Structure formats: structure tokens, C-alpha cells
Amino acid sequence: HSKSVSARSTACRVIVHVDLDCFYAQVEMIRNPELRDKPLGVQQKYLVVTCNYEARKLGVKKLMSVKDAKEKCPQLILVNGEDLTPYREMSYKVTELLGEFCPLVERLGFDENFVDITEIVEKRLNQLQQSGCSRVCVSGHVYNHQAINLLDTTHVRLVIGSQIAEEFREAIYARLGLTGCAGVASNKLLSKLVSGTFKPNQQTVLLPESCQDLIRSLDHIQKVPGIGYKTTKRLETLGVRNVCDLQACPSAVLEKELGVSITQRIQKLSYGEDDSPVTPSGPPQSFSDEDSFKKCSSEVEVKEKIEELLPNLLDRIYKDGRQPHTVRLTIRQFSSTDKWFNRESRQCPIPPHLIQKFGKESSSILSPMADILMKLFRKMIDVDQPFHLTLVSVCFSNLKDLPSSKKGSIGFYLKQVSPPSGSGK
């Protein structure tokens, strides 16, 4: 009985895969809006790890060598992407935002998230049925342009899912300025495969009847998420190169080469079957917020900007439940001669007496935190000289759980006491 219940619940699942467009490049264009309509590449060592769509139109591809990219597109602007901090912070903001809609969010790298929206879909479906309304419109594309049957609840569920996916993408754009693609399907594997059908900044829903078409359209076995490089190599020795080959290959042959458990897993994948749950990833590594503006050129204004950013940040930390031990201030100065906008940061440990107050008396931390941030500001800027800032950002990091057993509690002393040596215990 329990097996049939779980089978039924996985059949009714609605999973969204959100995949941000050229993520590192988008983050760089947000950090420096001057780069918006120019061909931009993000460089790590000798490779262009990603590039924006302007650069792609001119022939630049992901993971091209810098030398080849420059030959293809001499006007390509390259930004150093060795420091992952800004990408990591933005990435957690996206996951956090999706978590406001729904607790089941699983990160995949920096730029992808799975969201299990089954419960939200159920609620909306019930509301629709109670209101006697049967009209639901799909948001975005339907894979294979398949017709929707509104009498089929599975179809209706996925169509409602497409509307929720649209809301996710709109919120990510409105709040963070990022565009992305989404795939809506009945499991993680299919939602990830279908999300890239229409790019950039579009979304696609996959109805069950088109599942086999999607899976078989993969020209190479390694395009199936979950089948890695080594397994691919071993399958190639058996003459298995694409999904159709894998579906046609007898289990006995695969089991001899790969063993029973791997064979069962990849055969399921080859038919688009995937019952792995969306498992929420760990909490974010930092909380940050920033404000950009035309001009900020007095100490009073800088302090005002900082005091505007703090309440929201302290509230997010309070909800998270951990205590930050480090605070960082980042500023961007305007410079007319240099095309680049210069960001500069300073950070310092948060004094222990203030750490204690996080999560309790947020209002009493505001003023001392603002003072600490202003000290960091004065380390970067000579306030006796004219200055012109276009951005202020505050980040709390080095988050740690609240100490559970305080000194003075019996538990603390029990942990400290070890049996005397030689007692035989």
C-alpha cells in the first residue's frame, strides 16, 4: 500500500527547474550597468567561463580560450571572475527568494534551483474547482506545441505549475534584476531537460505524452543528468551512444558491464523516470543587501544609506536563527576617467557583546552596527576630500549556530570533565 501511495504522489508531483541566463555575466552587468549592451565575457585563468548574449551573437562560446574569443570578437570586454564571492552571494539570494514561495528548494550549482511546488499547485487547483472555474491558461511554451486537455488533471496541474514558474521568474527579475529560464514537469530530470528548450528568459512546460520525444531528442547519452563521464565511457564500449541505444540495450548486457544497481538507475533515467525528491540545500553562507544610486557625497548620506539597509538585513538574520561574526562594507566610487566602476571592501569581526544581541534585540544593534560600518567607510575614503559614491553594500558573513550549552550549564561541565587516566573506565 505504501508503495502505491508513494508512486501516486510522485506521479502527481510538479517540479520547476529554474536556470539563470549566463549567470556570472548577468551579475557583472548588474554590478556595472555600463556593460549592459556590450559583448562581455567572464574570465577565469585562460578561459571564458561564460559570456552574455551580445558576445554569443558575435561567435563567443562558453569555455572558449581567451585567445580564441578575442580573435572571434576583438571588442569583447573581459571581467575577471576568479573571486566567486559576488556570484555566491547573488546565488543564495535567488535560493532565498524562491524559499519565500515554497520551502522545498534545492540548489544545483550557483545558477540552478529545483522547486517542488506540488502543494501550492494542489491549493490552487482546489481554489479553481471551488470557484467553478475550469479555464486556466498556460504561461510560456508547451514542449512540442502539444495541445492541453483541460479535462486531464495532470495537464491542469502542470499548467498551474507554469503560472507559478512565471511568478518565480518575475520575482527574481523584479527583486534581483536577473532573468532566467524555467522548466515545468513531473520530476527533476524532466524539468531540468525541458527548461533549456527556449532560451534566454523563457519557460517551457512538459506534458507526460511528450516525455519520450524529449528524452529521445538527446543526441548523446551524457546529456542525461545523472549519467556521468565514466559511465558514458563504459556505455560507449557497448556501442550505446544515445538514449535510443540505451533503451534498446538488454538489461543483462548492461548489468554485466555496470552491475545491477547502476543499470536499474540509468534505465529508469533513459525513460524519463526519476523519483528523487527535491531536498532543501543548506542555509546561505552570508546575508547582504546593497543600494546603488546616482550620487552620494557626504558622510551623513552614507550613514543614512547604511541605516536604510540594516533593518531588512537584521530581520533576515533574525529569521535565519544564526549569528554572524563578520561584517563587510563595500562601496563603489564613480570615476570619469576610468571606464570601470571601482568597488572596494573592508571587513572586520563583530564585537562579541553585539554578536550576543543578534536574534534578540535587533533595534539595539542598529546604531552600534552603523558606527562600525562608518569606521570601515573612513578606512576607504578620506572624508575631508570630495567623494562621489554610486553604491553601498553591507554583508554579514561567517554565520554560526547559537551556542547551545552555555558556560555555567551542567551540560557544559559534563562535556569538559574527562575520566581520570588509569581509572580503567
C-alpha positions as CSV (number, residue, x, y, z in Angstrom):
1,H,0.0,0.0,0.0
2,S,2.7,2.5,1.0
3,K,4.5,1.8,-2.3
4,S,1.4,2.6,-4.3
5,V,0.8,5.8,-2.3
6,S,4.4,7.0,-3.0
7,A,4.1,6.0,-6.6
8,R,0.9,8.0,-6.9
9,S,2.4,11.0,-5.1
10,T,5.5,11.0,-7.4
11,A,3.2,10.8,-10.4
12,C,1.3,13.9,-9.3
13,R,4.4,16.0,-8.5
14,V,5.0,19.3,-10.1
15,I,8.7,20.3,-10.2
16,V,10.1,23.6,-11.5
17,H,13.7,23.9,-12.6
18,V,14.9,27.5,-12.6
19,D,18.1,28.1,-14.6
20,L,19.5,31.7,-14.7
21,D,20.8,33.0,-18.0
22,C,24.6,33.5,-18.3
23,F,24.7,33.9,-14.6
24,Y,28.2,35.3,-13.9
25,A,27.8,37.7,-16.8
26,Q,24.4,38.9,-15.5
27,V,25.9,39.5,-12.1
28,E,28.7,41.6,-13.7
29,M,26.2,43.6,-15.7
30,I,24.2,44.4,-12.5
31,R,27.5,45.4,-10.7
32,N,28.4,47.6,-13.7
33,P,25.4,48.7,-15.8
34,E,27.8,50.3,-18.3
35,L,28.5,46.7,-19.6
36,R,24.8,46.0,-20.4
37,D,24.7,46.2,-24.2
38,K,28.4,45.3,-24.8
39,P,29.8,41.9,-25.6
40,L,31.0,40.7,-22.2
41,G,33.0,37.6,-21.1
42,V,33.8,36.4,-17.6
43,Q,37.4,35.1,-17.5
44,Q,38.9,32.5,-15.1
45,K,42.5,31.7,-15.8
46,Y,42.7,31.3,-19.7
47,L,39.0,30.5,-20.3
48,V,35.9,32.5,-20.9
49,V,33.7,30.6,-18.4
50,T,30.5,32.4,-19.5
51,C,29.5,35.3,-21.8
52,N,26.4,37.4,-22.3
53,Y,24.2,37.1,-25.3
54,E,25.8,40.1,-27.1
55,A,29.0,38.1,-27.1
56,R,27.3,34.9,-28.2
57,K,25.8,36.6,-31.2
58,L,29.4,37.5,-32.3
59,G,30.6,33.9,-32.0
60,V,32.0,33.7,-28.5
61,K,31.1,30.4,-26.7
62,K,31.3,29.2,-23.1
63,L,34.6,27.7,-22.1
64,M,36.4,29.1,-25.2
65,S,40.0,30.1,-24.6
66,V,40.5,33.9,-24.1
67,K,42.8,33.9,-27.1
68,D,40.1,32.4,-29.4
69,A,37.4,34.6,-28.0
70,K,39.4,37.7,-28.6
71,E,40.1,36.6,-32.2
72,K,36.4,35.9,-32.8
73,C,35.3,39.2,-31.2
74,P,38.1,41.8,-30.8
75,Q,35.7,44.2,-29.0
76,L,34.9,41.6,-26.3
77,I,35.2,43.1,-22.8
78,L,36.6,40.6,-20.2
79,V,36.0,40.8,-16.5
80,N,38.0,38.7,-14.0
81,G,35.7,36.2,-12.4
82,E,38.3,34.5,-10.1
83,D,36.6,35.8,-7.0
84,L,33.3,33.9,-6.6
85,T,32.0,35.9,-3.7
86,P,29.6,38.2,-5.7
87,Y,28.2,35.2,-7.6
88,R,27.9,33.1,-4.5
89,E,26.0,35.9,-2.6
90,M,23.7,36.6,-5.6
91,S,23.1,32.8,-5.9
92,Y,22.0,32.5,-2.3
93,K,19.7,35.5,-2.7
94,V,17.9,33.6,-5.6
95,T,17.5,30.4,-3.5
96,E,16.4,32.5,-0.5
97,L,13.8,34.3,-2.7
98,L,12.4,31.0,-4.0
99,G,12.3,29.8,-0.4
100,E,9.8,32.6,0.4
101,F,7.4,31.0,-2.0
102,C,8.0,27.4,-1.0
103,P,10.2,25.6,1.5
104,L,11.3,22.8,-0.9
105,V,14.1,24.4,-2.9
106,E,17.3,22.5,-3.9
107,R,20.3,24.3,-5.2
108,L,22.3,22.9,-8.1
109,G,25.5,24.9,-8.6
110,F,25.2,28.6,-8.4
111,D,22.7,29.2,-11.1
112,E,20.1,26.4,-10.9
113,N,17.4,25.5,-8.4
114,F,14.7,22.8,-8.3
115,V,11.5,23.8,-6.6
116,D,8.8,21.2,-5.6
117,I,5.6,23.2,-6.0
118,T,3.2,20.2,-5.7
119,E,1.5,21.6,-2.6
120,I,1.0,25.1,-4.0
121,V,-0.4,23.6,-7.2
122,E,-2.9,21.5,-5.1
123,K,-4.1,24.5,-3.2
124,R,-4.7,26.5,-6.4
125,L,-6.4,23.5,-8.1
126,N,-8.8,23.3,-5.1
127,Q,-9.5,27.0,-5.3
128,L,-10.2,26.7,-9.0
129,Q,-12.6,23.8,-8.5
130,Q,-14.4,25.6,-5.7
131,S,-14.8,28.7,-7.8
132,G,-16.2,26.5,-10.6
133,C,-13.7,27.9,-13.0
134,S,-12.1,25.5,-15.4
135,R,-10.2,28.0,-17.6
136,V,-6.5,28.0,-17.0
137,C,-4.0,29.5,-19.4
138,V,-0.5,28.2,-19.8
139,S,2.4,30.6,-19.2
140,G,5.2,30.3,-21.7
141,H,5.7,27.4,-24.2
142,V,4.4,23.9,-24.2
143,Y,7.0,21.3,-25.4
144,N,6.3,20.0,-28.9
145,H,3.4,22.5,-29.1
146,Q,1.3,19.7,-27.6
147,A,-2.4,20.6,-27.1
148,I,-3.6,20.9,-23.5
149,N,-6.5,18.8,-22.3
150,L,-8.3,20.7,-19.5
151,L,-10.2,17.5,-18.6
152,D,-6.9,15.8,-17.7
153,T,-6.0,16.8,-14.1
154,T,-2.3,16.1,-14.8
155,H,-2.4,18.6,-17.6
156,V,-4.2,21.2,-15.4
157,R,-1.7,20.7,-12.6
158,L,1.3,21.3,-14.9
159,V,-0.4,24.4,-16.4
160,I,-0.9,25.8,-12.9
161,G,2.7,25.0,-12.4
162,S,3.7,27.1,-15.4
163,Q,1.9,30.1,-13.9
164,I,3.8,29.6,-10.7
165,A,7.1,29.3,-12.6
166,E,6.2,32.6,-14.3
167,E,5.7,34.2,-10.9
168,F,9.1,32.9,-9.8
169,R,10.8,34.4,-12.8
170,E,9.0,37.7,-12.4
171,A,10.0,38.0,-8.8
172,I,13.7,37.1,-9.5
173,Y,13.7,39.8,-12.1
174,A,11.8,42.4,-10.1
175,R,13.8,42.0,-6.9
176,L,17.3,40.9,-8.1
177,G,17.4,42.1,-11.8
178,L,18.2,38.6,-13.1
179,T,16.5,36.8,-16.0
180,G,16.3,33.0,-16.3
181,C,14.6,30.0,-17.9
182,A,12.3,27.6,-16.3
183,G,11.1,24.0,-17.0
184,V,7.9,22.6,-15.5
185,A,7.4,18.8,-15.4
186,S,6.5,15.9,-13.2
187,N,10.1,15.2,-11.9
188,K,13.5,16.7,-11.5
189,L,15.1,15.0,-14.5
190,L,12.4,16.2,-17.0
191,S,12.1,19.7,-15.6
192,K,15.9,20.2,-16.0
193,L,15.9,18.8,-19.5
194,V,12.9,20.8,-20.7
195,S,14.0,24.2,-19.1
196,G,16.6,24.9,-21.8
197,T,14.2,24.3,-24.8
198,F,13.6,28.1,-25.3
199,K,16.4,30.5,-24.3
200,P,17.0,33.0,-22.9
201,N,14.4,34.3,-20.4
202,Q,11.6,31.9,-21.4
203,Q,9.9,28.8,-20.0
204,T,8.5,25.5,-21.2
205,V,6.1,23.0,-19.7
206,L,6.4,19.3,-20.5
207,L,3.2,17.2,-20.6
208,P,3.6,13.5,-20.0
209,E,2.7,12.4,-23.6
210,S,5.8,14.3,-24.9
211,C,8.2,12.9,-22.3
212,Q,9.6,10.2,-24.7
213,D,10.1,12.7,-27.5
214,L,12.1,14.9,-25.2
215,I,14.3,12.1,-23.8
216,R,14.9,10.6,-27.3
217,S,15.9,14.0,-28.7
218,L,19.1,14.0,-26.6
219,D,21.8,13.3,-29.2
220,H,24.3,12.0,-26.6
221,I,23.9,9.8,-23.5
222,Q,26.0,12.3,-21.4
223,K,23.2,14.9,-21.9
224,V,21.1,12.8,-19.4
225,P,21.6,14.4,-16.0
226,G,22.8,11.6,-13.6
227,I,24.9,9.7,-16.2
228,G,28.4,10.9,-15.7
229,Y,31.6,10.8,-17.7
230,K,32.9,7.3,-16.5
231,T,29.5,5.6,-17.1
232,T,29.3,7.2,-20.5
233,K,32.7,5.8,-21.5
234,R,31.7,2.3,-20.3
235,L,28.4,2.5,-22.2
236,E,30.3,3.6,-25.4
237,T,32.3,0.4,-25.3
238,L,28.9,-1.4,-25.5
239,G,28.0,0.7,-28.6
240,V,25.5,2.7,-26.5
241,R,25.8,6.4,-27.6
242,N,22.3,7.9,-27.3
243,V,19.1,7.3,-25.3
244,C,17.5,5.1,-28.0
245,D,20.6,2.8,-27.8
246,L,20.3,2.7,-24.1
247,Q,16.5,1.9,-24.2
248,A,17.2,-0.9,-26.7
249,C,20.2,-2.5,-24.9
250,P,19.2,-5.7,-23.0
251,S,19.4,-5.4,-19.2
252,A,21.7,-8.5,-19.0
253,V,24.4,-6.8,-21.2
254,L,24.3,-3.6,-19.1
255,E,24.3,-5.5,-15.8
256,K,27.4,-7.4,-16.8
257,E,29.3,-4.2,-17.6
258,L,27.9,-1.9,-14.9
259,G,26.3,-4.0,-12.1
260,V,22.6,-4.3,-11.2
261,S,22.0,-1.0,-9.3
262,I,23.6,1.3,-11.8
263,T,21.8,-0.5,-14.7
264,Q,18.4,-0.1,-13.0
265,R,19.1,3.6,-12.2
266,I,20.2,4.6,-15.8
267,Q,17.5,2.5,-17.4
268,K,14.9,4.5,-15.4
269,L,16.6,7.7,-16.4
270,S,16.6,6.7,-20.1
271,Y,12.7,6.5,-19.9
272,G,12.5,9.9,-18.1
273,E,11.7,8.3,-14.7
274,D,13.1,9.9,-11.7
275,D,11.6,9.7,-8.2
276,S,14.4,11.6,-6.4
277,P,12.9,14.1,-4.0
278,V,13.7,17.9,-4.0
279,T,15.9,18.1,-0.9
280,P,16.4,21.6,0.5
281,S,20.1,22.6,0.5
282,G,21.9,24.1,3.4
283,P,21.4,27.6,4.7
284,P,23.1,30.6,3.0
285,Q,26.7,31.5,3.8
286,S,26.0,35.2,4.1
287,F,23.3,37.9,4.1
288,S,23.9,41.0,2.0
289,D,22.0,43.9,0.6
290,E,23.0,46.9,-1.5
291,D,21.7,50.1,-2.9
292,S,23.0,51.8,-6.0
293,F,22.3,55.5,-6.8
294,K,23.4,58.4,-9.0
295,K,25.4,60.2,-6.3
296,C,26.2,60.1,-2.6
297,S,28.8,62.5,-1.5
298,S,28.6,63.3,2.3
299,E,29.2,61.2,5.4
300,V,25.6,62.0,6.5
301,E,24.2,60.5,3.3
302,V,26.5,57.4,3.6
303,K,25.3,56.8,7.1
304,E,21.6,57.2,6.0
305,K,22.1,54.6,3.2
306,I,23.7,52.2,5.7
307,E,20.8,52.7,8.2
308,E,18.3,52.1,5.4
309,L,19.9,48.7,4.6
310,L,20.4,47.4,8.1
311,P,16.8,46.7,9.3
312,N,16.0,44.4,6.4
313,L,19.3,42.5,6.9
314,L,18.9,42.2,10.6
315,D,15.4,40.9,10.1
316,R,16.7,38.2,7.6
317,I,19.4,37.2,10.1
318,Y,16.8,37.0,12.9
319,K,14.6,34.7,10.8
320,D,17.7,32.5,9.9
321,G,18.5,32.0,13.6
322,R,22.3,32.0,13.3
323,Q,24.7,34.7,14.5
324,P,27.1,36.5,12.1
325,H,30.7,37.0,13.3
326,T,31.9,39.2,10.4
327,V,30.6,42.4,8.7
328,R,31.7,43.8,5.4
329,L,31.1,47.2,3.8
330,T,31.5,47.6,0.0
331,I,31.4,50.9,-1.8
332,R,31.7,51.8,-5.5
333,Q,33.3,55.2,-6.4
334,F,32.4,57.0,-9.6
335,S,35.3,57.7,-11.9
336,S,35.0,59.7,-15.1
337,T,38.5,58.8,-16.4
338,D,38.4,55.1,-15.8
339,K,35.7,53.2,-17.6
340,W,35.4,50.7,-14.8
341,F,33.4,51.4,-11.7
342,N,35.7,50.6,-8.8
343,R,34.4,48.5,-5.9
344,E,36.3,48.5,-2.7
345,S,35.6,46.5,0.5
346,R,36.7,46.4,4.1
347,Q,35.6,43.9,6.8
348,C,36.0,43.3,10.5
349,P,34.9,40.9,13.2
350,I,31.7,41.9,15.0
351,P,32.4,42.6,18.7
352,P,31.3,39.7,20.9
353,H,28.9,41.8,23.0
354,L,27.0,42.7,19.8
355,I,27.0,39.1,18.4
356,Q,25.0,38.1,21.5
357,K,22.3,40.6,20.6
358,F,21.6,39.2,17.1
359,G,18.3,37.4,17.0
360,K,17.1,39.2,20.2
361,E,17.2,43.0,20.4
362,S,17.7,43.9,16.7
363,S,16.8,47.6,17.4
364,S,19.6,47.9,19.9
365,I,22.2,46.7,17.3
366,L,21.2,49.2,14.6
367,S,23.1,52.2,16.0
368,P,26.4,50.4,17.0
369,M,26.5,48.4,13.8
370,A,26.1,51.6,11.8
371,D,29.0,53.1,13.7
372,I,31.2,50.1,13.0
373,L,30.3,50.3,9.2
374,M,31.1,54.0,9.2
375,K,34.6,53.3,10.7
376,L,35.1,50.8,7.8
377,F,34.0,53.5,5.4
378,R,36.5,56.0,6.7
379,K,39.3,53.5,6.2
380,M,38.5,53.5,2.4
381,I,37.5,57.2,1.9
382,D,39.2,60.4,3.1
383,V,36.1,62.3,4.1
384,D,38.0,65.6,4.0
385,Q,38.3,65.3,0.2
386,P,35.3,65.4,-2.1
387,F,33.9,61.9,-3.0
388,H,31.2,60.5,-5.2
389,L,29.8,57.1,-4.5
390,T,27.3,55.2,-6.7
391,L,26.8,52.1,-4.5
392,V,26.9,51.0,-0.8
393,S,26.6,47.3,0.1
394,V,26.5,45.7,3.6
395,C,27.2,42.0,4.1
396,F,27.1,39.8,7.2
397,S,29.0,36.6,7.0
398,N,30.8,33.8,9.0
399,L,27.4,32.7,10.3
400,K,27.4,30.3,13.3
401,D,24.7,28.5,15.2
402,L,23.7,29.9,18.6
403,P,25.8,28.3,21.3
404,S,23.5,25.6,22.8
405,S,25.3,24.8,26.0
406,K,26.4,28.0,27.7
407,K,29.2,28.0,30.2
408,G,27.7,27.6,33.6
409,S,25.2,25.0,32.5
410,I,25.6,21.4,33.8
411,G,25.8,20.2,30.2
412,F,28.9,22.3,29.6
413,Y,30.8,21.0,32.6
414,L,29.9,17.3,31.8
415,K,31.4,17.8,28.4
416,Q,34.6,19.2,29.9
417,V,35.2,16.5,32.5
418,S,37.1,13.5,31.2
419,P,37.7,10.4,33.4
420,P,41.0,10.4,35.3
421,S,43.6,8.5,33.5
422,G,44.3,5.0,34.8
423,S,40.9,4.6,36.3
424,G,40.2,1.8,33.9
425,K,36.9,3.3,32.7
